[in-house]
Amino acid sequence: MIRRLVRRFGRDDGRVSVFFAILTPAFLAMIGLVVDGGAQVRALQRADNIAAEAARSAGQAIQAGPAIDGGEKRIDHAAAETAVQAYLGALDGVTGQLTVDDDQQLTVTVTVTYDPILLDLLGGGGSSTVRGTAHATLVAG
Protein backbone atom coordinates (compact mmCIF):
# COMPACT_ATOMS: atom_id res chain seq x y z
CA MET A 1 0.00 0.00 0.00
CA ILE A 2 2.77 2.46 0.91
CA ARG A 3 4.67 1.56 -2.24
CA ARG A 4 1.66 2.42 -4.34
CA LEU A 5 1.36 5.84 -2.64
CA VAL A 6 5.05 6.55 -3.16
CA ARG A 7 4.79 5.66 -6.84
CA ARG A 8 1.60 7.65 -7.24
CA PHE A 9 2.88 10.89 -5.66
CA GLY A 10 6.53 10.54 -6.63
CA ARG A 11 9.58 10.88 -4.51
CA ASP A 12 10.95 14.08 -2.99
CA ASP A 13 14.61 13.10 -3.13
CA GLY A 14 16.76 16.18 -3.63
CA ARG A 15 14.02 18.79 -3.54
CA VAL A 16 14.81 19.90 0.00
CA SER A 17 18.49 20.30 -0.88
CA VAL A 18 17.67 22.62 -3.78
CA PHE A 19 15.33 24.62 -1.53
CA PHE A 20 18.05 25.11 1.08
CA ALA A 21 20.71 25.82 -1.54
CA ILE A 22 18.60 28.67 -2.87
CA LEU A 23 17.35 30.12 0.41
CA THR A 24 20.42 29.78 2.65
CA PRO A 25 22.41 32.59 0.98
CA ALA A 26 19.33 34.81 1.08
CA PHE A 27 18.84 34.13 4.81
CA LEU A 28 22.53 34.78 5.49
CA ALA A 29 22.34 38.05 3.56
CA MET A 30 19.27 39.13 5.54
CA ILE A 31 20.97 38.29 8.84
CA GLY A 32 24.05 40.17 7.65
CA LEU A 33 21.95 43.24 6.82
CA VAL A 34 20.36 43.19 10.27
CA VAL A 35 23.63 42.69 12.16
CA ASP A 36 25.67 45.14 10.10
CA GLY A 37 22.80 47.64 9.92
CA GLY A 38 22.73 47.62 13.73
CA ALA A 39 26.49 48.08 13.76
CA GLN A 40 26.15 51.09 11.48
CA VAL A 41 23.52 52.64 13.75
CA ARG A 42 25.83 52.10 16.74
CA ALA A 43 28.69 53.70 14.78
CA LEU A 44 26.47 56.72 14.01
CA GLN A 45 25.58 57.06 17.69
CA ARG A 46 29.23 56.73 18.63
CA ALA A 47 30.21 59.42 16.12
CA ASP A 48 27.57 61.80 17.50
CA ASN A 49 28.67 61.11 21.09
CA ILE A 50 32.33 61.64 20.27
CA ALA A 51 31.52 64.88 18.42
CA ALA A 52 29.51 66.13 21.41
CA GLU A 53 32.33 65.40 23.85
CA ALA A 54 34.93 66.96 21.56
CA ALA A 55 32.74 70.07 21.21
CA ARG A 56 32.36 70.21 24.99
CA SER A 57 36.13 70.06 25.47
CA ALA A 58 36.67 72.72 22.78
CA GLY A 59 34.00 74.93 24.35
CA GLN A 60 36.00 75.04 27.56
CA ALA A 61 38.94 76.63 25.76
CA ILE A 62 38.13 80.30 26.16
CA GLN A 63 40.38 83.34 26.05
CA ALA A 64 41.45 83.70 29.66
CA GLY A 65 42.45 87.38 29.71
CA PRO A 66 39.12 88.99 28.79
CA ALA A 67 37.17 86.38 30.79
CA ILE A 68 39.16 87.01 33.99
CA ASP A 69 38.71 90.77 33.65
CA GLY A 70 34.93 90.26 33.45
CA GLY A 71 34.75 90.94 29.75
CA GLU A 72 33.14 88.94 26.98
CA LYS A 73 33.91 85.23 26.90
CA ARG A 74 35.39 84.22 23.55
CA ILE A 75 36.70 80.96 22.17
CA ASP A 76 40.46 80.63 21.96
CA HIS A 77 40.76 79.12 18.48
CA ALA A 78 44.18 77.52 18.95
CA ALA A 79 43.36 76.08 22.37
CA ALA A 80 40.02 74.75 21.11
CA GLU A 81 41.70 73.01 18.17
CA THR A 82 44.30 71.53 20.51
CA ALA A 83 41.57 70.28 22.86
CA VAL A 84 39.64 68.63 20.01
CA GLN A 85 42.69 66.93 18.55
CA ALA A 86 43.82 65.77 22.01
CA TYR A 87 40.39 64.23 22.66
CA LEU A 88 40.19 62.56 19.23
CA GLY A 89 43.82 61.43 19.37
CA ALA A 90 42.99 59.07 22.23
CA LEU A 91 40.44 57.19 20.07
CA ASP A 92 41.18 54.63 17.35
CA GLY A 93 39.73 55.08 13.87
CA VAL A 94 38.37 58.55 14.57
CA THR A 95 39.23 61.80 12.83
CA GLY A 96 37.63 65.18 13.27
CA GLN A 97 37.56 68.80 12.36
CA LEU A 98 36.76 71.92 14.36
CA THR A 99 35.02 74.90 12.81
CA VAL A 100 34.64 78.06 14.88
CA ASP A 101 31.57 79.85 13.53
CA ASP A 102 32.21 83.03 15.49
CA ASP A 103 33.79 83.76 18.84
CA GLN A 104 30.76 82.26 20.62
CA GLN A 105 29.89 79.12 18.61
CA LEU A 106 31.79 76.13 17.30
CA THR A 107 31.06 72.96 15.36
CA VAL A 108 32.90 69.64 15.55
CA THR A 109 32.54 67.09 12.75
CA VAL A 110 33.82 63.58 13.46
CA THR A 111 34.38 60.67 11.07
CA VAL A 112 34.29 57.14 12.51
CA THR A 113 35.38 54.06 10.59
CA TYR A 114 33.71 50.71 11.20
CA ASP A 115 34.08 47.29 9.60
CA PRO A 116 31.02 45.22 8.69
CA ILE A 117 31.07 41.75 10.22
CA LEU A 118 28.81 39.45 8.22
CA LEU A 119 28.44 41.33 4.94
CA ASP A 120 32.21 41.48 4.68
CA LEU A 121 32.26 37.69 4.80
CA LEU A 122 29.65 37.54 2.05
CA GLY A 123 31.59 39.92 -0.19
CA GLY A 124 29.72 43.06 0.87
CA GLY A 125 32.78 45.30 0.80
CA GLY A 126 35.29 46.70 3.21
CA SER A 127 35.11 49.29 5.92
CA SER A 128 32.69 52.22 5.90
CA THR A 129 32.71 55.64 7.49
CA VAL A 130 30.00 57.58 9.26
CA ARG A 131 29.95 61.19 10.40
CA GLY A 132 28.73 62.85 13.53
CA THR A 133 28.35 66.56 14.15
CA ALA A 134 27.91 68.58 17.33
CA HIS A 135 27.56 72.28 18.00
CA ALA A 136 28.55 74.18 21.13
CA THR A 137 27.63 77.70 22.12
CA LEU A 138 29.31 79.66 24.91
CA VAL A 139 26.84 80.77 27.51
CA ALA A 140 27.99 83.38 30.00
CA GLY A 141 26.34 83.25 33.32
GUKOLVEX-873437 format. One record per residue: x, y, z of N, C-alpha, C, O in turn. Coordinates in Angstrom, 1 decimal. Example, Ala and Ser with C-alpha at 12.3 -4.5 7.8 and 13.67 -1.06 7.14 Angstrom:
BEGIN
[[13.2; -5.7; 7.8]; [12.3; -4.5; 7.8]; [13.2; -3.3; 7.8]; [14.2; -3.3; 8.5]]
[[12.8; -2.2; 7.1]; [13.7; -1.1; 7.1]; [12.9; 0.0; 7.9]; [13.4; 1.1; 8.0]]
This chain:
BEGIN
[[0.8; -1.2; 0.0]; [0.0; 0.0; 0.0]; [0.9; 1.3; 0.0]; [0.6; 2.2; -0.8]]
[[1.9; 1.3; 0.8]; [2.8; 2.5; 0.9]; [3.5; 2.6; -0.4]; [3.8; 3.7; -0.9]]
[[3.9; 1.5; -1.0]; [4.7; 1.6; -2.2]; [3.8; 2.2; -3.3]; [4.3; 2.9; -4.2]]
[[2.5; 1.9; -3.3]; [1.7; 2.4; -4.3]; [1.5; 3.9; -4.2]; [1.5; 4.7; -5.1]]
[[1.5; 4.4; -2.9]; [1.4; 5.8; -2.6]; [2.6; 6.6; -3.1]; [2.6; 7.7; -3.6]]
[[3.8; 5.9; -2.8]; [5.0; 6.6; -3.2]; [5.1; 6.7; -4.7]; [5.6; 7.7; -5.2]]
[[4.7; 5.6; -5.4]; [4.8; 5.7; -6.8]; [3.8; 6.7; -7.4]; [4.1; 7.4; -8.4]]
[[2.6; 6.8; -6.8]; [1.6; 7.6; -7.2]; [2.0; 9.1; -7.1]; [1.8; 9.9; -8.0]]
[[2.5; 9.5; -5.9]; [2.9; 10.9; -5.7]; [4.3; 11.2; -6.0]; [4.7; 12.4; -6.0]]
[[5.1; 10.3; -6.3]; [6.5; 10.5; -6.6]; [7.4; 10.7; -5.4]; [6.9; 10.8; -4.3]]
[[8.7; 10.7; -5.6]; [9.6; 10.9; -4.5]; [10.1; 12.3; -4.4]; [10.1; 13.0; -5.4]]
[[10.5; 12.7; -3.2]; [11.0; 14.1; -3.0]; [12.5; 14.1; -2.8]; [13.0; 15.1; -2.3]]
[[13.2; 13.1; -3.3]; [14.6; 13.1; -3.1]; [15.2; 14.3; -3.8]; [15.0; 14.5; -5.0]]
[[16.0; 15.1; -3.1]; [16.8; 16.2; -3.6]; [16.0; 17.5; -3.6]; [16.7; 18.5; -3.8]]
[[14.8; 17.5; -3.5]; [14.0; 18.8; -3.5]; [14.3; 19.7; -2.3]; [14.4; 20.9; -2.5]]
[[14.5; 19.1; -1.2]; [14.8; 19.9; 0.0]; [16.2; 20.5; -0.1]; [16.4; 21.6; 0.3]]
[[17.1; 19.8; -0.7]; [18.5; 20.3; -0.9]; [18.5; 21.5; -1.8]; [19.2; 22.5; -1.5]]
[[17.7; 21.5; -2.9]; [17.7; 22.6; -3.8]; [17.0; 23.8; -3.1]; [17.5; 25.0; -3.2]]
[[16.0; 23.6; -2.3]; [15.3; 24.6; -1.5]; [16.3; 25.3; -0.6]; [16.4; 26.5; -0.6]]
[[17.1; 24.5; 0.2]; [18.0; 25.1; 1.1]; [19.2; 25.8; 0.3]; [19.7; 26.8; 0.8]]
[[19.6; 25.2; -0.8]; [20.7; 25.8; -1.5]; [20.3; 27.2; -2.1]; [21.2; 28.1; -2.2]]
[[19.1; 27.4; -2.4]; [18.6; 28.7; -2.9]; [18.4; 29.7; -1.7]; [18.7; 30.8; -1.8]]
[[17.7; 29.2; -0.7]; [17.3; 30.1; 0.4]; [18.4; 30.4; 1.4]; [18.4; 31.5; 2.1]]
[[19.4; 29.6; 1.6]; [20.4; 29.8; 2.7]; [21.2; 31.1; 2.4]; [21.4; 31.8; 3.3]]
[[21.7; 31.3; 1.2]; [22.4; 32.6; 1.0]; [21.5; 33.8; 1.2]; [22.0; 34.8; 1.7]]
[[20.2; 33.7; 0.9]; [19.3; 34.8; 1.1]; [19.1; 35.0; 2.6]; [19.1; 36.2; 3.0]]
[[19.0; 34.0; 3.4]; [18.8; 34.1; 4.8]; [20.1; 34.7; 5.4]; [20.0; 35.6; 6.3]]
[[21.3; 34.2; 5.0]; [22.5; 34.8; 5.5]; [22.7; 36.3; 5.2]; [23.2; 37.1; 6.0]]
[[22.3; 36.6; 3.9]; [22.3; 38.1; 3.6]; [21.4; 38.9; 4.4]; [21.8; 40.0; 4.8]]
[[20.2; 38.4; 4.7]; [19.3; 39.1; 5.5]; [19.8; 39.3; 7.0]; [19.7; 40.4; 7.6]]
[[20.4; 38.2; 7.5]; [21.0; 38.3; 8.8]; [22.1; 39.3; 8.8]; [22.3; 40.1; 9.8]]
[[22.9; 39.2; 7.8]; [24.0; 40.2; 7.7]; [23.6; 41.6; 7.6]; [24.2; 42.5; 8.2]]
[[22.5; 41.9; 6.9]; [22.0; 43.2; 6.8]; [21.5; 43.7; 8.2]; [21.7; 44.9; 8.6]]
[[20.8; 42.8; 8.9]; [20.4; 43.2; 10.3]; [21.5; 43.5; 11.2]; [21.5; 44.5; 11.9]]
[[22.5; 42.6; 11.2]; [23.6; 42.7; 12.2]; [24.5; 43.9; 11.8]; [24.8; 44.7; 12.6]]
[[24.8; 44.0; 10.5]; [25.7; 45.1; 10.1]; [24.9; 46.5; 10.1]; [25.5; 47.5; 10.2]]
[[23.6; 46.4; 9.8]; [22.8; 47.6; 9.9]; [22.8; 48.1; 11.4]; [22.9; 49.4; 11.6]]
[[22.7; 47.2; 12.3]; [22.7; 47.6; 13.7]; [24.1; 48.2; 14.1]; [24.2; 49.1; 14.9]]
[[25.1; 47.6; 13.5]; [26.5; 48.1; 13.8]; [26.7; 49.5; 13.2]; [27.4; 50.3; 13.8]]
[[26.0; 49.8; 12.1]; [26.2; 51.1; 11.5]; [25.4; 52.1; 12.3]; [25.9; 53.2; 12.5]]
[[24.3; 51.7; 12.9]; [23.5; 52.6; 13.8]; [24.3; 52.9; 15.0]; [24.4; 54.1; 15.5]]
[[25.0; 51.9; 15.6]; [25.8; 52.1; 16.7]; [27.0; 53.0; 16.4]; [27.4; 53.8; 17.2]]
[[27.6; 52.8; 15.2]; [28.7; 53.7; 14.8]; [28.2; 55.2; 14.6]; [29.0; 56.1; 15.0]]
[[27.0; 55.4; 14.1]; [26.5; 56.7; 14.0]; [26.3; 57.3; 15.4]; [26.6; 58.5; 15.6]]
[[25.8; 56.6; 16.3]; [25.6; 57.1; 17.7]; [26.9; 57.4; 18.3]; [27.1; 58.4; 19.0]]
[[27.9; 56.5; 18.1]; [29.2; 56.7; 18.6]; [29.8; 58.0; 18.1]; [30.5; 58.8; 18.8]]
[[29.7; 58.2; 16.8]; [30.2; 59.4; 16.1]; [29.6; 60.7; 16.7]; [30.3; 61.7; 17.0]]
[[28.2; 60.6; 16.9]; [27.6; 61.8; 17.5]; [28.0; 62.0; 18.9]; [28.2; 63.2; 19.3]]
[[28.2; 61.0; 19.7]; [28.7; 61.1; 21.1]; [30.1; 61.7; 21.2]; [30.4; 62.5; 22.0]]
[[30.9; 61.2; 20.3]; [32.3; 61.6; 20.3]; [32.4; 63.1; 19.9]; [33.1; 63.9; 20.5]]
[[31.6; 63.5; 18.9]; [31.5; 64.9; 18.4]; [31.0; 65.8; 19.5]; [31.5; 66.9; 19.7]]
[[30.0; 65.3; 20.3]; [29.5; 66.1; 21.4]; [30.6; 66.3; 22.5]; [30.7; 67.4; 23.0]]
[[31.3; 65.3; 22.8]; [32.3; 65.4; 23.9]; [33.5; 66.3; 23.4]; [34.1; 67.0; 24.1]]
[[33.9; 66.1; 22.1]; [34.9; 67.0; 21.6]; [34.5; 68.4; 21.5]; [35.3; 69.3; 21.8]]
[[33.2; 68.7; 21.2]; [32.7; 70.1; 21.2]; [32.7; 70.6; 22.6]; [33.0; 71.8; 22.8]]
[[32.4; 69.8; 23.6]; [32.4; 70.2; 25.0]; [33.8; 70.6; 25.4]; [34.0; 71.6; 26.1]]
[[34.8; 69.8; 25.1]; [36.1; 70.1; 25.5]; [36.6; 71.3; 24.8]; [37.4; 72.1; 25.3]]
[[36.2; 71.5; 23.5]; [36.7; 72.7; 22.8]; [36.0; 74.0; 23.3]; [36.6; 75.0; 23.4]]
[[34.7; 73.8; 23.8]; [34.0; 74.9; 24.3]; [34.6; 75.4; 25.7]; [34.3; 76.5; 26.1]]
[[35.4; 74.6; 26.3]; [36.0; 75.0; 27.6]; [37.3; 75.8; 27.3]; [37.8; 76.4; 28.3]]
[[37.7; 75.9; 26.1]; [38.9; 76.6; 25.8]; [38.6; 78.1; 25.4]; [38.3; 78.4; 24.2]]
[[38.5; 78.9; 26.4]; [38.1; 80.3; 26.2]; [39.4; 81.2; 26.4]; [40.3; 80.8; 27.0]]
[[39.3; 82.4; 25.9]; [40.4; 83.3; 26.0]; [40.4; 83.8; 27.5]; [39.4; 84.4; 28.0]]
[[41.4; 83.5; 28.2]; [41.5; 83.7; 29.7]; [41.5; 85.2; 30.0]; [40.8; 85.6; 31.0]]
[[42.3; 86.0; 29.3]; [42.5; 87.4; 29.7]; [41.1; 88.1; 29.8]; [40.8; 88.7; 30.9]]
[[40.4; 88.2; 28.7]; [39.1; 89.0; 28.8]; [38.1; 88.4; 29.8]; [37.4; 89.1; 30.4]]
[[38.1; 87.0; 29.9]; [37.2; 86.4; 30.8]; [37.5; 86.7; 32.2]; [36.6; 86.9; 33.0]]
[[38.8; 86.7; 32.6]; [39.2; 87.0; 34.0]; [38.8; 88.5; 34.4]; [38.4; 88.7; 35.5]]
[[39.0; 89.4; 33.4]; [38.7; 90.8; 33.7]; [37.2; 91.1; 33.7]; [36.8; 92.2; 33.9]]
[[36.4; 90.0; 33.4]; [34.9; 90.3; 33.5]; [34.4; 90.6; 32.1]; [33.2; 91.0; 32.0]]
[[35.2; 90.6; 31.1]; [34.8; 90.9; 29.7]; [34.0; 89.8; 29.1]; [33.6; 88.8; 29.7]]
[[33.9; 89.9; 27.8]; [33.1; 88.9; 27.0]; [33.9; 87.6; 26.9]; [35.2; 87.7; 26.7]]
[[33.3; 86.5; 27.0]; [33.9; 85.2; 26.9]; [34.0; 84.9; 25.4]; [32.9; 84.8; 24.7]]
[[35.2; 84.6; 25.0]; [35.4; 84.2; 23.6]; [36.2; 83.0; 23.5]; [37.0; 82.7; 24.3]]
[[36.0; 82.2; 22.4]; [36.7; 81.0; 22.2]; [38.1; 81.3; 21.7]; [38.4; 82.1; 20.9]]
[[39.1; 80.6; 22.4]; [40.5; 80.6; 22.0]; [40.6; 79.6; 20.9]; [40.6; 78.4; 21.1]]
[[40.8; 80.0; 19.6]; [40.8; 79.1; 18.5]; [41.9; 78.1; 18.6]; [41.6; 76.9; 18.4]]
[[43.1; 78.5; 18.9]; [44.2; 77.5; 18.9]; [44.0; 76.5; 20.1]; [44.2; 75.3; 19.9]]
[[43.6; 77.0; 21.2]; [43.4; 76.1; 22.4]; [42.2; 75.1; 22.1]; [42.2; 74.0; 22.5]]
[[41.2; 75.6; 21.4]; [40.0; 74.8; 21.1]; [40.4; 73.7; 20.1]; [40.0; 72.5; 20.3]]
[[41.2; 74.0; 19.1]; [41.7; 73.0; 18.2]; [42.6; 72.0; 18.9]; [42.5; 70.8; 18.6]]
[[43.4; 72.4; 19.8]; [44.3; 71.5; 20.5]; [43.5; 70.6; 21.4]; [43.8; 69.4; 21.5]]
[[42.4; 71.1; 22.0]; [41.6; 70.3; 22.9]; [40.8; 69.2; 22.0]; [40.7; 68.1; 22.5]]
[[40.3; 69.6; 20.9]; [39.6; 68.6; 20.0]; [40.6; 67.5; 19.5]; [40.3; 66.4; 19.6]]
[[41.8; 67.9; 19.1]; [42.7; 66.9; 18.6]; [43.2; 66.0; 19.7]; [43.5; 64.9; 19.4]]
[[43.4; 66.6; 20.9]; [43.8; 65.8; 22.0]; [42.8; 64.7; 22.4]; [43.1; 63.6; 22.7]]
[[41.5; 65.2; 22.3]; [40.4; 64.2; 22.7]; [40.3; 63.1; 21.6]; [40.2; 62.0; 21.9]]
[[40.3; 63.5; 20.3]; [40.2; 62.6; 19.2]; [41.4; 61.7; 19.1]; [41.3; 60.6; 18.6]]
[[42.6; 62.2; 19.5]; [43.8; 61.4; 19.4]; [43.8; 60.2; 20.3]; [44.6; 59.2; 20.0]]
[[43.0; 60.2; 21.3]; [43.0; 59.1; 22.2]; [42.1; 58.0; 21.7]; [42.0; 56.9; 22.3]]
[[41.4; 58.2; 20.6]; [40.4; 57.2; 20.1]; [41.0; 56.6; 18.8]; [41.6; 57.3; 18.0]]
[[40.7; 55.3; 18.6]; [41.2; 54.6; 17.4]; [40.1; 54.8; 16.2]; [38.9; 54.7; 16.5]]
[[40.6; 55.0; 15.0]; [39.7; 55.1; 13.9]; [38.8; 56.3; 13.8]; [37.8; 56.3; 13.2]]
[[39.2; 57.4; 14.5]; [38.4; 58.5; 14.6]; [39.2; 59.8; 14.1]; [40.3; 60.0; 14.6]]
[[38.6; 60.5; 13.2]; [39.2; 61.8; 12.8]; [38.2; 62.9; 13.0]; [37.0; 62.6; 13.0]]
[[38.6; 64.1; 13.1]; [37.6; 65.2; 13.3]; [38.2; 66.5; 12.9]; [39.4; 66.7; 12.6]]
[[37.2; 67.4; 12.8]; [37.6; 68.8; 12.4]; [36.8; 69.8; 13.2]; [35.6; 69.6; 13.4]]
[[37.4; 70.9; 13.6]; [36.8; 71.9; 14.4]; [36.5; 73.1; 13.5]; [37.4; 73.5; 12.7]]
[[35.3; 73.7; 13.5]; [35.0; 74.9; 12.8]; [34.5; 75.9; 13.8]; [33.5; 75.6; 14.5]]
[[35.1; 77.0; 14.0]; [34.6; 78.1; 14.9]; [33.8; 79.0; 14.1]; [34.3; 79.7; 13.2]]
[[32.5; 79.0; 14.3]; [31.6; 79.8; 13.5]; [31.8; 81.3; 13.8]; [31.9; 82.1; 12.9]]
[[31.8; 81.7; 15.0]; [32.2; 83.0; 15.5]; [32.9; 82.8; 16.8]; [33.3; 81.7; 17.2]]
[[33.1; 83.9; 17.6]; [33.8; 83.8; 18.8]; [32.9; 83.1; 19.9]; [33.4; 82.9; 21.0]]
[[31.7; 82.8; 19.6]; [30.8; 82.3; 20.6]; [30.3; 80.8; 20.3]; [29.7; 80.2; 21.2]]
[[30.4; 80.4; 19.0]; [29.9; 79.1; 18.6]; [31.0; 78.3; 17.9]; [31.8; 78.9; 17.2]]
[[30.9; 77.0; 18.0]; [31.8; 76.1; 17.3]; [31.1; 74.9; 16.9]; [30.0; 74.5; 17.5]]
[[31.6; 74.2; 15.9]; [31.1; 73.0; 15.4]; [32.2; 71.9; 15.2]; [33.3; 72.3; 14.7]]
[[31.9; 70.7; 15.7]; [32.9; 69.6; 15.5]; [32.3; 68.6; 14.7]; [31.2; 68.1; 15.0]]
[[33.0; 68.2; 13.6]; [32.5; 67.1; 12.8]; [33.5; 65.9; 12.9]; [34.7; 66.1; 12.8]]
[[33.0; 64.8; 13.2]; [33.8; 63.6; 13.5]; [33.5; 62.5; 12.4]; [32.3; 62.3; 12.1]]
[[34.5; 61.8; 12.0]; [34.4; 60.7; 11.1]; [34.9; 59.4; 11.8]; [36.0; 59.4; 12.3]]
[[34.0; 58.4; 11.9]; [34.3; 57.1; 12.5]; [34.3; 56.0; 11.5]; [33.4; 56.0; 10.6]]
[[35.3; 55.2; 11.5]; [35.4; 54.1; 10.6]; [34.9; 52.8; 11.3]; [35.3; 52.6; 12.5]]
[[34.1; 52.0; 10.6]; [33.7; 50.7; 11.2]; [33.8; 49.6; 10.1]; [33.6; 49.9; 8.9]]
[[34.0; 48.4; 10.5]; [34.1; 47.3; 9.6]; [32.8; 46.4; 9.7]; [32.5; 45.9; 10.8]]
[[32.1; 46.2; 8.6]; [31.0; 45.2; 8.7]; [31.5; 43.8; 9.1]; [32.6; 43.4; 8.7]]
[[30.7; 43.1; 9.8]; [31.1; 41.8; 10.2]; [30.6; 40.7; 9.2]; [31.5; 40.0; 8.6]]
[[29.3; 40.5; 9.0]; [28.8; 39.5; 8.2]; [28.8; 39.8; 6.7]; [29.2; 38.9; 5.9]]
[[28.5; 41.0; 6.4]; [28.4; 41.3; 4.9]; [29.8; 41.3; 4.3]; [30.0; 41.1; 3.1]]
[[30.8; 41.6; 5.2]; [32.2; 41.5; 4.7]; [32.6; 40.0; 4.3]; [33.3; 39.8; 3.4]]
[[32.0; 39.1; 5.1]; [32.3; 37.7; 4.8]; [31.6; 37.3; 3.5]; [32.0; 36.4; 2.8]]
[[30.4; 37.9; 3.2]; [29.7; 37.5; 2.0]; [30.0; 38.4; 0.8]; [29.4; 38.3; -0.2]]
[[31.1; 39.1; 0.9]; [31.6; 39.9; -0.2]; [30.9; 41.3; -0.3]; [30.8; 41.8; -1.4]]
[[30.4; 41.8; 0.9]; [29.7; 43.1; 0.9]; [30.6; 44.3; 0.9]; [30.1; 45.4; 0.9]]
[[31.9; 44.1; 0.8]; [32.8; 45.3; 0.8]; [33.6; 45.4; 2.1]; [33.5; 44.6; 3.0]]
[[34.4; 46.5; 2.1]; [35.3; 46.7; 3.2]; [34.7; 47.6; 4.2]; [33.5; 47.7; 4.4]]
[[35.5; 48.4; 4.8]; [35.1; 49.3; 5.9]; [34.3; 50.5; 5.4]; [34.4; 50.8; 4.2]]
[[33.5; 51.1; 6.3]; [32.7; 52.2; 5.9]; [32.9; 53.3; 6.9]; [33.5; 53.1; 8.0]]
[[32.6; 54.5; 6.6]; [32.7; 55.6; 7.5]; [31.4; 56.3; 7.7]; [30.5; 56.3; 6.8]]
[[31.2; 56.8; 8.9]; [30.0; 57.6; 9.3]; [30.5; 58.9; 9.9]; [31.6; 59.0; 10.4]]
[[29.6; 59.9; 9.8]; [29.9; 61.2; 10.4]; [29.0; 61.6; 11.5]; [27.8; 61.3; 11.4]]
[[29.5; 62.3; 12.5]; [28.7; 62.9; 13.5]; [29.1; 64.3; 13.7]; [30.3; 64.7; 13.5]]
[[28.1; 65.1; 14.0]; [28.4; 66.6; 14.1]; [27.7; 67.0; 15.5]; [26.7; 66.6; 15.9]]
[[28.4; 68.0; 16.1]; [27.9; 68.6; 17.3]; [28.3; 70.1; 17.3]; [29.3; 70.5; 16.8]]
[[27.4; 70.8; 17.9]; [27.6; 72.3; 18.0]; [27.7; 72.7; 19.5]; [27.0; 72.0; 20.3]]
[[28.4; 73.7; 19.8]; [28.5; 74.2; 21.1]; [28.5; 75.7; 21.1]; [29.1; 76.3; 20.2]]
[[27.8; 76.3; 22.0]; [27.6; 77.7; 22.1]; [28.1; 78.1; 23.5]; [27.6; 77.5; 24.5]]
[[28.9; 79.1; 23.6]; [29.3; 79.7; 24.9]; [28.1; 80.4; 25.5]; [27.5; 81.2; 24.9]]
[[27.9; 80.1; 26.8]; [26.8; 80.8; 27.5]; [27.5; 81.4; 28.7]; [28.0; 80.7; 29.6]]
[[27.4; 82.7; 28.8]; [28.0; 83.4; 30.0]; [26.9; 83.5; 31.1]; [25.8; 83.9; 30.8]]
[[27.3; 83.2; 32.3]; [26.3; 83.2; 33.3]; [27.0; 83.4; 34.7]; [26.3; 83.5; 35.7]]
